[in-house]
Amino acid sequence: MKSVQLSELGPVADEIKNGETVEVRDGNRLVATLVPLHQARLEERVQQLAAQGLVRLGSGEPWPKDFFTRPLPKADGSVLEQLLADRNET
């Protein structure tokens, strides 16, 4: 594998340093994707956790526009009491 200095990448070097993922294209054909190392590690770790069944990957769909403004759901009883009851069962 060939290794290059970030300075050899020209104007996109600062964007990569700032965490941007950069696609390298030849016309319309994608030939490479430059991913900052920390982001690549995070995405790899999330995939590992998903494979182990410890997390679920999102659908990629955006949240509804009213997600933060809609009323909160009402609980039928005390959430704390239910939590404590669940804890005592185990």
Backbone as XML, in Angstrom:
<?xml version="1.0"?>
<chain id="A" units="angstrom">
  <residue number="1" name="MET">
    <atom name="N" x="0.850" y="-1.166" z="0.000"/>
    <atom name="CA" x="0.000" y="0.000" z="0.000"/>
    <atom name="C" x="0.900" y="1.235" z="0.000"/>
  </residue>
  <residue number="2" name="LYS">
    <atom name="N" x="0.483" y="2.235" z="-0.750"/>
    <atom name="CA" x="1.244" y="3.479" z="-0.829"/>
    <atom name="C" x="0.779" y="4.427" z="0.277"/>
  </residue>
  <residue number="3" name="SER">
    <atom name="N" x="1.720" y="5.195" z="0.798"/>
    <atom name="CA" x="1.424" y="6.169" z="1.833"/>
    <atom name="C" x="1.826" y="7.551" z="1.325"/>
  </residue>
  <residue number="4" name="VAL">
    <atom name="N" x="0.976" y="8.559" z="1.571"/>
    <atom name="CA" x="1.287" y="9.931" z="1.149"/>
    <atom name="C" x="1.123" y="10.869" z="2.337"/>
  </residue>
  <residue number="5" name="GLN">
    <atom name="N" x="1.761" y="12.002" z="2.249"/>
    <atom name="CA" x="1.615" y="13.040" z="3.267"/>
    <atom name="C" x="0.314" y="13.799" z="3.026"/>
  </residue>
  <residue number="6" name="LEU">
    <atom name="N" x="-0.323" y="14.224" z="4.092"/>
    <atom name="CA" x="-1.568" y="14.968" z="3.972"/>
    <atom name="C" x="-1.372" y="16.219" z="3.124"/>
  </residue>
  <residue number="7" name="SER">
    <atom name="N" x="-0.210" y="16.834" z="3.224"/>
    <atom name="CA" x="0.063" y="18.051" z="2.448"/>
    <atom name="C" x="0.044" y="17.792" z="0.944"/>
  </residue>
  <residue number="8" name="GLU">
    <atom name="N" x="0.259" y="16.544" z="0.532"/>
    <atom name="CA" x="0.234" y="16.206" z="-0.890"/>
    <atom name="C" x="-1.185" y="16.156" z="-1.449"/>
  </residue>
  <residue number="9" name="LEU">
    <atom name="N" x="-2.180" y="16.196" z="-0.594"/>
    <atom name="CA" x="-3.563" y="16.122" z="-1.050"/>
    <atom name="C" x="-4.141" y="17.486" z="-1.419"/>
  </residue>
  <residue number="10" name="GLY">
    <atom name="N" x="-3.356" y="18.517" z="-1.236"/>
    <atom name="CA" x="-3.753" y="19.850" z="-1.670"/>
    <atom name="C" x="-4.873" y="20.452" z="-0.844"/>
  </residue>
  <residue number="11" name="PRO">
    <atom name="N" x="-5.843" y="21.077" z="-1.531"/>
    <atom name="CA" x="-6.864" y="21.860" z="-0.827"/>
    <atom name="C" x="-7.809" y="21.049" z="0.063"/>
  </residue>
  <residue number="12" name="VAL">
    <atom name="N" x="-7.902" y="19.746" z="-0.125"/>
    <atom name="CA" x="-8.819" y="18.960" z="0.719"/>
    <atom name="C" x="-8.175" y="18.544" z="2.037"/>
  </residue>
  <residue number="13" name="ALA">
    <atom name="N" x="-6.886" y="18.784" z="2.202"/>
    <atom name="CA" x="-6.172" y="18.353" z="3.404"/>
    <atom name="C" x="-6.799" y="18.923" z="4.670"/>
  </residue>
  <residue number="14" name="ASP">
    <atom name="N" x="-7.139" y="20.216" z="4.668"/>
    <atom name="CA" x="-7.739" y="20.832" z="5.859"/>
    <atom name="C" x="-9.101" y="20.230" z="6.172"/>
  </residue>
  <residue number="15" name="GLU">
    <atom name="N" x="-9.871" y="19.917" z="5.138"/>
    <atom name="CA" x="-11.186" y="19.322" z="5.353"/>
    <atom name="C" x="-11.054" y="17.942" z="6.006"/>
  </residue>
  <residue number="16" name="ILE">
    <atom name="N" x="-10.081" y="17.166" z="5.561"/>
    <atom name="CA" x="-9.859" y="15.839" z="6.144"/>
    <atom name="C" x="-9.420" y="15.980" z="7.593"/>
  </residue>
  <residue number="17" name="LYS">
    <atom name="N" x="-8.522" y="16.930" z="7.870"/>
    <atom name="CA" x="-8.070" y="17.157" z="9.243"/>
    <atom name="C" x="-9.219" y="17.573" z="10.141"/>
  </residue>
  <residue number="18" name="ASN">
    <atom name="N" x="-10.220" y="18.254" z="9.583"/>
    <atom name="CA" x="-11.366" y="18.721" z="10.366"/>
    <atom name="C" x="-12.474" y="17.670" z="10.453"/>
  </residue>
  <residue number="19" name="GLY">
    <atom name="N" x="-12.190" y="16.444" z="10.001"/>
    <atom name="CA" x="-13.150" y="15.366" z="10.175"/>
    <atom name="C" x="-14.038" y="15.071" z="8.991"/>
  </residue>
  <residue number="20" name="GLU">
    <atom name="N" x="-13.842" y="15.765" z="7.872"/>
    <atom name="CA" x="-14.677" y="15.532" z="6.697"/>
    <atom name="C" x="-14.260" y="14.257" z="5.976"/>
  </residue>
  <residue number="21" name="THR">
    <atom name="N" x="-15.231" y="13.526" z="5.464"/>
    <atom name="CA" x="-14.971" y="12.402" z="4.578"/>
    <atom name="C" x="-14.980" y="12.956" z="3.160"/>
  </residue>
  <residue number="22" name="VAL">
    <atom name="N" x="-13.983" y="12.604" z="2.378"/>
    <atom name="CA" x="-13.847" y="13.147" z="1.029"/>
    <atom name="C" x="-13.895" y="12.013" z="0.020"/>
  </residue>
  <residue number="23" name="GLU">
    <atom name="N" x="-14.764" y="12.154" z="-0.987"/>
    <atom name="CA" x="-14.825" y="11.186" z="-2.076"/>
    <atom name="C" x="-13.903" y="11.648" z="-3.197"/>
  </residue>
  <residue number="24" name="VAL">
    <atom name="N" x="-13.133" y="10.717" z="-3.759"/>
    <atom name="CA" x="-12.250" y="11.008" z="-4.874"/>
    <atom name="C" x="-12.905" y="10.406" z="-6.116"/>
  </residue>
  <residue number="25" name="ARG">
    <atom name="N" x="-13.137" y="11.226" z="-7.127"/>
    <atom name="CA" x="-13.854" y="10.776" z="-8.318"/>
    <atom name="C" x="-13.017" y="10.986" z="-9.577"/>
  </residue>
  <residue number="26" name="ASP">
    <atom name="N" x="-13.274" y="10.133" z="-10.548"/>
    <atom name="CA" x="-12.736" y="10.272" z="-11.900"/>
    <atom name="C" x="-13.958" y="10.438" z="-12.783"/>
  </residue>
  <residue number="27" name="GLY">
    <atom name="N" x="-14.332" y="11.682" z="-13.033"/>
    <atom name="CA" x="-15.600" y="11.943" z="-13.703"/>
    <atom name="C" x="-16.725" y="11.589" z="-12.746"/>
  </residue>
  <residue number="28" name="ASN">
    <atom name="N" x="-17.612" y="10.705" z="-13.154"/>
    <atom name="CA" x="-18.713" y="10.265" z="-12.290"/>
    <atom name="C" x="-18.365" y="9.026" z="-11.481"/>
  </residue>
  <residue number="29" name="ARG">
    <atom name="N" x="-17.217" y="8.420" z="-11.758"/>
    <atom name="CA" x="-16.844" y="7.161" z="-11.114"/>
    <atom name="C" x="-16.121" y="7.432" z="-9.796"/>
  </residue>
  <residue number="30" name="LEU">
    <atom name="N" x="-16.641" y="6.856" z="-8.715"/>
    <atom name="CA" x="-16.003" y="6.967" z="-7.402"/>
    <atom name="C" x="-14.819" y="6.007" z="-7.367"/>
  </residue>
  <residue number="31" name="VAL">
    <atom name="N" x="-13.625" y="6.541" z="-7.081"/>
    <atom name="CA" x="-12.433" y="5.690" z="-7.061"/>
    <atom name="C" x="-11.857" y="5.509" z="-5.660"/>
  </residue>
  <residue number="32" name="ALA">
    <atom name="N" x="-12.209" y="6.404" z="-4.725"/>
    <atom name="CA" x="-11.693" y="6.275" z="-3.359"/>
    <atom name="C" x="-12.528" y="7.132" z="-2.421"/>
  </residue>
  <residue number="33" name="THR">
    <atom name="N" x="-12.482" y="6.777" z="-1.157"/>
    <atom name="CA" x="-13.095" y="7.581" z="-0.109"/>
    <atom name="C" x="-12.046" y="7.785" z="0.970"/>
  </residue>
  <residue number="34" name="LEU">
    <atom name="N" x="-11.781" y="9.045" z="1.293"/>
    <atom name="CA" x="-10.820" y="9.380" z="2.343"/>
    <atom name="C" x="-11.611" y="9.657" z="3.611"/>
  </residue>
  <residue number="35" name="VAL">
    <atom name="N" x="-11.426" y="8.806" z="4.622"/>
    <atom name="CA" x="-12.164" y="8.900" z="5.873"/>
    <atom name="C" x="-11.174" y="9.187" z="6.994"/>
  </residue>
  <residue number="36" name="PRO">
    <atom name="N" x="-11.419" y="10.230" z="7.794"/>
    <atom name="CA" x="-10.532" y="10.481" z="8.928"/>
    <atom name="C" x="-10.465" y="9.251" z="9.822"/>
  </residue>
  <residue number="37" name="LEU">
    <atom name="N" x="-9.316" y="8.972" z="10.357"/>
    <atom name="CA" x="-9.074" y="7.746" z="11.109"/>
    <atom name="C" x="-10.033" y="7.564" z="12.268"/>
  </residue>
  <residue number="38" name="HIS">
    <atom name="N" x="-10.256" y="8.608" z="13.074"/>
    <atom name="CA" x="-11.143" y="8.461" z="14.230"/>
    <atom name="C" x="-12.556" y="8.107" z="13.806"/>
  </residue>
  <residue number="39" name="GLN">
    <atom name="N" x="-13.021" y="8.655" z="12.689"/>
    <atom name="CA" x="-14.372" y="8.347" z="12.220"/>
    <atom name="C" x="-14.439" y="6.911" z="11.726"/>
  </residue>
  <residue number="40" name="ALA">
    <atom name="N" x="-13.427" y="6.449" z="11.047"/>
    <atom name="CA" x="-13.412" y="5.081" z="10.547"/>
    <atom name="C" x="-13.442" y="4.109" z="11.715"/>
  </residue>
  <residue number="41" name="ARG">
    <atom name="N" x="-12.711" y="4.391" z="12.765"/>
    <atom name="CA" x="-12.692" y="3.507" z="13.935"/>
    <atom name="C" x="-14.052" y="3.476" z="14.622"/>
  </residue>
  <residue number="42" name="LEU">
    <atom name="N" x="-14.694" y="4.625" z="14.723"/>
    <atom name="CA" x="-15.999" y="4.682" z="15.359"/>
    <atom name="C" x="-17.015" y="3.870" z="14.562"/>
  </residue>
  <residue number="43" name="GLU">
    <atom name="N" x="-17.048" y="4.062" z="13.252"/>
    <atom name="CA" x="-17.998" y="3.332" z="12.421"/>
    <atom name="C" x="-17.728" y="1.827" z="12.477"/>
  </residue>
  <residue number="44" name="GLU">
    <atom name="N" x="-16.459" y="1.450" z="12.496"/>
    <atom name="CA" x="-16.102" y="0.037" z="12.605"/>
    <atom name="C" x="-16.582" y="-0.535" z="13.939"/>
  </residue>
  <residue number="45" name="ARG">
    <atom name="N" x="-16.414" y="0.214" z="15.011"/>
    <atom name="CA" x="-16.836" y="-0.249" z="16.334"/>
    <atom name="C" x="-18.357" y="-0.404" z="16.399"/>
  </residue>
  <residue number="46" name="VAL">
    <atom name="N" x="-19.086" y="0.534" z="15.815"/>
    <atom name="CA" x="-20.542" y="0.443" z="15.804"/>
    <atom name="C" x="-20.982" y="-0.793" z="15.029"/>
  </residue>
  <residue number="47" name="GLN">
    <atom name="N" x="-20.317" y="-1.086" z="13.917"/>
    <atom name="CA" x="-20.650" y="-2.292" z="13.149"/>
    <atom name="C" x="-20.378" y="-3.552" z="13.975"/>
  </residue>
  <residue number="48" name="GLN">
    <atom name="N" x="-19.288" y="-3.553" z="14.732"/>
    <atom name="CA" x="-18.981" y="-4.703" z="15.600"/>
    <atom name="C" x="-20.067" y="-4.889" z="16.653"/>
  </residue>
  <residue number="49" name="LEU">
    <atom name="N" x="-20.485" y="-3.796" z="17.272"/>
    <atom name="CA" x="-21.522" y="-3.872" z="18.295"/>
    <atom name="C" x="-22.843" y="-4.355" z="17.698"/>
  </residue>
  <residue number="50" name="ALA">
    <atom name="N" x="-23.148" y="-3.910" z="16.489"/>
    <atom name="CA" x="-24.380" y="-4.350" z="15.827"/>
    <atom name="C" x="-24.307" y="-5.836" z="15.513"/>
  </residue>
  <residue number="51" name="ALA">
    <atom name="N" x="-23.149" y="-6.311" z="15.082"/>
    <atom name="CA" x="-22.986" y="-7.730" z="14.776"/>
    <atom name="C" x="-23.156" y="-8.589" z="16.028"/>
  </residue>
  <residue number="52" name="GLN">
    <atom name="N" x="-22.798" y="-8.038" z="17.188"/>
    <atom name="CA" x="-22.947" y="-8.753" z="18.451"/>
    <atom name="C" x="-24.362" y="-8.627" z="19.015"/>
  </residue>
  <residue number="53" name="GLY">
    <atom name="N" x="-25.192" y="-7.830" z="18.366"/>
    <atom name="CA" x="-26.557" y="-7.639" z="18.839"/>
    <atom name="C" x="-26.668" y="-6.690" z="20.010"/>
  </residue>
  <residue number="54" name="LEU">
    <atom name="N" x="-25.625" y="-5.919" z="20.275"/>
    <atom name="CA" x="-25.632" y="-5.005" z="21.423"/>
    <atom name="C" x="-26.229" y="-3.643" z="21.097"/>
  </residue>
  <residue number="55" name="VAL">
    <atom name="N" x="-26.248" y="-3.281" z="19.822"/>
    <atom name="CA" x="-26.890" y="-2.041" z="19.376"/>
    <atom name="C" x="-27.660" y="-2.339" z="18.098"/>
  </residue>
  <residue number="56" name="ARG">
    <atom name="N" x="-28.572" y="-1.471" z="17.781"/>
    <atom name="CA" x="-29.326" y="-1.579" z="16.543"/>
    <atom name="C" x="-28.977" y="-0.398" z="15.664"/>
  </residue>
  <residue number="57" name="LEU">
    <atom name="N" x="-28.693" y="-0.646" z="14.391"/>
    <atom name="CA" x="-28.381" y="0.439" z="13.474"/>
    <atom name="C" x="-29.657" y="1.176" z="13.106"/>
  </residue>
  <residue number="58" name="GLY">
    <atom name="N" x="-29.549" y="2.473" z="12.960"/>
    <atom name="CA" x="-30.710" y="3.274" z="12.571"/>
    <atom name="C" x="-31.087" y="3.031" z="11.123"/>
  </residue>
  <residue number="59" name="SER">
    <atom name="N" x="-32.248" y="3.500" z="10.761"/>
    <atom name="CA" x="-32.737" y="3.304" z="9.402"/>
    <atom name="C" x="-32.150" y="4.328" z="8.438"/>
  </residue>
  <residue number="60" name="GLY">
    <atom name="N" x="-31.590" y="5.395" z="8.981"/>
    <atom name="CA" x="-31.078" y="6.461" z="8.127"/>
    <atom name="C" x="-32.131" y="7.503" z="7.804"/>
  </residue>
  <residue number="61" name="GLU">
    <atom name="N" x="-33.371" y="7.217" z="8.191"/>
    <atom name="CA" x="-34.456" y="8.165" z="7.960"/>
    <atom name="C" x="-34.346" y="9.306" z="8.962"/>
  </residue>
  <residue number="62" name="PRO">
    <atom name="N" x="-34.623" y="10.528" z="8.536"/>
    <atom name="CA" x="-34.567" y="11.646" z="9.485"/>
    <atom name="C" x="-35.718" y="11.565" z="10.479"/>
  </residue>
  <residue number="63" name="TRP">
    <atom name="N" x="-35.517" y="12.178" z="11.638"/>
    <atom name="CA" x="-36.577" y="12.229" z="12.642"/>
    <atom name="C" x="-37.709" y="13.097" z="12.113"/>
  </residue>
  <residue number="64" name="PRO">
    <atom name="N" x="-38.938" y="12.859" z="12.567"/>
    <atom name="CA" x="-40.044" y="13.727" z="12.159"/>
    <atom name="C" x="-39.766" y="15.170" z="12.577"/>
  </residue>
  <residue number="65" name="LYS">
    <atom name="N" x="-40.278" y="16.115" z="11.798"/>
    <atom name="CA" x="-40.018" y="17.537" z="12.077"/>
    <atom name="C" x="-40.502" y="17.957" z="13.465"/>
  </residue>
  <residue number="66" name="ASP">
    <atom name="N" x="-41.562" y="17.319" z="13.973"/>
    <atom name="CA" x="-42.093" y="17.704" z="15.275"/>
    <atom name="C" x="-41.532" y="16.861" z="16.421"/>
  </residue>
  <residue number="67" name="PHE">
    <atom name="N" x="-40.458" y="16.130" z="16.194"/>
    <atom name="CA" x="-39.919" y="15.206" z="17.193"/>
    <atom name="C" x="-39.645" y="15.892" z="18.526"/>
  </residue>
  <residue number="68" name="PHE">
    <atom name="N" x="-39.067" y="17.076" z="18.496"/>
    <atom name="CA" x="-38.685" y="17.758" z="19.735"/>
    <atom name="C" x="-39.799" y="18.637" z="20.299"/>
  </residue>
  <residue number="69" name="THR">
    <atom name="N" x="-40.860" y="18.847" z="19.548"/>
    <atom name="CA" x="-41.923" y="19.733" z="20.021"/>
    <atom name="C" x="-43.214" y="18.995" z="20.350"/>
  </residue>
  <residue number="70" name="ARG">
    <atom name="N" x="-43.350" y="17.749" z="19.952"/>
    <atom name="CA" x="-44.596" y="17.014" z="20.249"/>
    <atom name="C" x="-44.675" y="16.721" z="21.745"/>
  </residue>
  <residue number="71" name="PRO">
    <atom name="N" x="-45.885" y="16.579" z="22.267"/>
    <atom name="CA" x="-46.044" y="16.296" z="23.699"/>
    <atom name="C" x="-45.408" y="14.956" z="24.069"/>
  </residue>
  <residue number="72" name="LEU">
    <atom name="N" x="-44.894" y="14.884" z="25.285"/>
    <atom name="CA" x="-44.303" y="13.645" z="25.773"/>
    <atom name="C" x="-45.394" y="12.629" z="26.061"/>
  </residue>
  <residue number="73" name="PRO">
    <atom name="N" x="-45.101" y="11.337" z="25.900"/>
    <atom name="CA" x="-46.106" y="10.328" z="26.220"/>
    <atom name="C" x="-46.380" y="10.316" z="27.730"/>
  </residue>
  <residue number="74" name="LYS">
    <atom name="N" x="-47.593" y="9.968" z="28.087"/>
    <atom name="CA" x="-47.990" y="9.912" z="29.497"/>
    <atom name="C" x="-47.883" y="8.470" z="29.979"/>
  </residue>
  <residue number="75" name="ALA">
    <atom name="N" x="-47.288" y="8.288" z="31.136"/>
    <atom name="CA" x="-47.178" y="6.954" z="31.724"/>
    <atom name="C" x="-48.447" y="6.676" z="32.530"/>
  </residue>
  <residue number="76" name="ASP">
    <atom name="N" x="-48.859" y="5.399" z="32.568"/>
    <atom name="CA" x="-50.056" y="5.015" z="33.316"/>
    <atom name="C" x="-49.824" y="5.064" z="34.824"/>
  </residue>
  <residue number="77" name="GLY">
    <atom name="N" x="-48.584" y="4.866" z="35.247"/>
    <atom name="CA" x="-48.262" y="4.854" z="36.669"/>
    <atom name="C" x="-46.926" y="5.525" z="36.890"/>
  </residue>
  <residue number="78" name="SER">
    <atom name="N" x="-46.355" y="5.267" z="38.030"/>
    <atom name="CA" x="-45.059" y="5.833" z="38.371"/>
    <atom name="C" x="-43.950" y="5.059" z="37.652"/>
  </residue>
  <residue number="79" name="VAL">
    <atom name="N" x="-43.180" y="5.757" z="36.871"/>
    <atom name="CA" x="-42.070" y="5.125" z="36.162"/>
    <atom name="C" x="-41.050" y="4.608" z="37.168"/>
  </residue>
  <residue number="80" name="LEU">
    <atom name="N" x="-40.798" y="5.367" z="38.210"/>
    <atom name="CA" x="-39.839" y="4.947" z="39.235"/>
    <atom name="C" x="-40.312" y="3.673" z="39.935"/>
  </residue>
  <residue number="81" name="GLU">
    <atom name="N" x="-41.586" y="3.615" z="40.296"/>
    <atom name="CA" x="-42.104" y="2.415" z="40.952"/>
    <atom name="C" x="-41.982" y="1.194" z="40.046"/>
  </residue>
  <residue number="82" name="GLN">
    <atom name="N" x="-42.260" y="1.367" z="38.765"/>
    <atom name="CA" x="-42.144" y="0.252" z="37.825"/>
    <atom name="C" x="-40.692" y="-0.188" z="37.681"/>
  </residue>
  <residue number="83" name="LEU">
    <atom name="N" x="-39.781" y="0.766" z="37.635"/>
    <atom name="CA" x="-38.355" y="0.445" z="37.541"/>
    <atom name="C" x="-37.908" y="-0.359" z="38.754"/>
  </residue>
  <residue number="84" name="LEU">
    <atom name="N" x="-38.298" y="0.078" z="39.938"/>
    <atom name="CA" x="-37.930" y="-0.630" z="41.158"/>
    <atom name="C" x="-38.550" y="-2.018" z="41.202"/>
  </residue>
  <residue number="85" name="ALA">
    <atom name="N" x="-39.786" y="-2.145" z="40.752"/>
    <atom name="CA" x="-40.442" y="-3.457" z="40.705"/>
    <atom name="C" x="-39.720" y="-4.386" z="39.748"/>
  </residue>
  <residue number="86" name="ASP">
    <atom name="N" x="-39.339" y="-3.851" z="38.590"/>
    <atom name="CA" x="-38.590" y="-4.668" z="37.613"/>
    <atom name="C" x="-37.263" y="-5.119" z="38.184"/>
  </residue>
  <residue number="87" name="ARG">
    <atom name="N" x="-36.596" y="-4.228" z="38.903"/>
    <atom name="CA" x="-35.308" y="-4.568" z="39.518"/>
    <atom name="C" x="-35.441" y="-5.677" z="40.540"/>
  </residue>
  <residue number="88" name="ASN">
    <atom name="N" x="-36.503" y="-5.633" z="41.320"/>
    <atom name="CA" x="-36.715" y="-6.628" z="42.377"/>
    <atom name="C" x="-37.057" y="-7.992" z="41.807"/>
  </residue>
  <residue number="89" name="GLU">
    <atom name="N" x="-37.564" y="-8.047" z="40.585"/>
    <atom name="CA" x="-37.916" y="-9.331" z="39.962"/>
    <atom name="C" x="-36.695" y="-10.111" z="39.532"/>
  </residue>
  <residue number="90" name="THR">
    <atom name="N" x="-35.587" y="-9.448" z="39.300"/>
    <atom name="CA" x="-34.380" y="-10.150" z="38.798"/>
    <atom name="C" x="-33.473" y="-10.605" z="39.888"/>
  </residue>
</chain>
